[in-house]
Amino acid sequence: MKYDIDEMAKNFPVEMDVFEILFCDGKNLLKVPFIERRKILEKIIVQVPFEIKLAEEIITDDDSVAEKFYKSSLSAGNEGMMMKNLQGIYKPGSRVGFGMKVKPTMDTLEVVIVGAEWGEGKRGQWLSSFTIAVRNPETNEFVEIGRVGTGIKEKVEEGVSFEQLTQLLQPLIVEEKGREIKVRPEIVIEVDYEEIQKSPTYSSGFALRFPRLVKLREDRSAEDINTVDDILELAGSQRNRGVSK
């Protein structure tokens, strides 16, 4: 299928909202405080409606003003908002100490691991990406809803680790093809996520966006995990909150 890019651009215009600058006129701005970087943006950006503009911002220490701005952002279809330290420098790969993303917290889910993938490089001896599933109450089968690889620790002493999960899952392997494995559905974990999306990729018909392991649920069996009905209900409630499908 060929796409008429010009026609699509007319029907679905894209607007760039500029929120950061790291280099300008040959000068590295990584060590420049955010409030000064913002002033530079305000000087150089020529705003054109529906084409390019500065990202909206407020400077306040009033919680009610910040909350109103946050709710307005969600109503506009945004994920949330960024809170930044006005004196913060830009630290690549990290927001610690300089800023944080604020977005709605979704409910956690209890899911079972049904598959995994062997890692590469330093994680080559561990399983590092885990296929997770919920239960279909009508058939009592487990249907996939995504893969999780974040929230898992490198070191055992830090929490639930790749090594620990690998040790738990290895005796449960029922099929292995290349780096991919399938396991008996016995290991239950709790995950949080950003949102639930419809997806043909997984057998549940849904996918968790950015799932993250919260904890290992050794007190739960696979029969206790969340069901497809729960997913349908949660997907409906997130639409009511204005979260995108």
Order of alpha helices (4+ residues) and beta strands (2+ residues): alpha-beta-beta-beta-alpha-beta-alpha-beta-beta-beta-beta-beta-alpha-beta-beta-beta-beta-beta-beta-alpha
